[in-house]
Amino acid sequence: MSFREDLTYMINKHSKENGSDTPDFLLAEYLENCLNVFDQIIIKRKTWYGHEKSTTPFVLENQLNETV
């Protein structure tokens, strides 16, 4: 099961889609995208401050998926 499928399941299990009346799979997609953007921003912040550039495993996994 993928992260997004797990997240969809958890959103549905706890009825977190009820507040916005948005399907659980769309909320899972949104939250996964938020995490991806956050990871990218952290990398950009490190670069801005001159820290050694590094990537998180989550970003690497998504970059691999995008190139396939």
C-alpha positions in Angstrom: 0.0 0.0 0.0 1.4 3.4 -0.9 1.6 6.4 1.4 -1.3 8.1 -0.3 -3.4 5.0 0.0 -2.5 4.7 3.7 -3.3 8.4 4.2 -6.7 8.0 2.3 -7.6 5.1 4.6 -6.7 7.1 7.7 -8.7 10.2 6.6 -11.7 8.0 5.9 -11.3 6.0 9.1 -11.3 9.1 11.2 -14.0 10.9 9.0 -11.7 13.8 8.5 -13.2 14.5 5.1 -16.6 15.4 6.7 -15.6 19.0 7.6 -14.8 20.1 4.1 -17.1 17.6 2.3 -14.1 16.7 0.1 -13.4 13.1 -0.9 -10.8 11.4 1.2 -8.6 10.6 -1.7 -8.4 14.2 -2.8 -7.5 15.3 0.8 -4.8 12.6 0.8 -3.4 13.9 -2.5 -3.4 17.5 -1.2 -1.6 16.5 2.0 1.0 14.5 0.2 1.6 17.4 -2.1 2.0 19.7 0.9 4.7 17.5 2.3 6.5 17.4 -1.0 6.5 21.2 -1.3 7.6 21.5 2.3 10.6 19.2 1.6 11.5 21.3 -1.5 11.3 24.5 0.5 13.6 23.1 3.2 16.2 22.3 0.5 15.9 25.8 -0.9 16.2 27.3 2.6 19.4 25.3 3.2 20.8 26.5 -0.1 19.8 30.1 0.6 21.7 30.0 4.0 24.7 28.3 2.4 24.2 25.0 4.2 25.3 21.8 2.5 22.6 20.9 0.0 20.9 17.7 0.9 17.6 16.0 0.1 15.2 14.0 2.2 14.3 10.4 1.3 10.8 11.6 0.6 12.0 14.1 -2.0 14.3 11.6 -3.6 11.5 9.0 -3.8 9.2 11.5 -5.6 12.0 12.7 -8.0 12.5 9.0 -9.0 8.7 8.5 -9.5 8.5 11.7 -11.7 11.3 10.5 -14.0 9.8 7.1 -14.6 
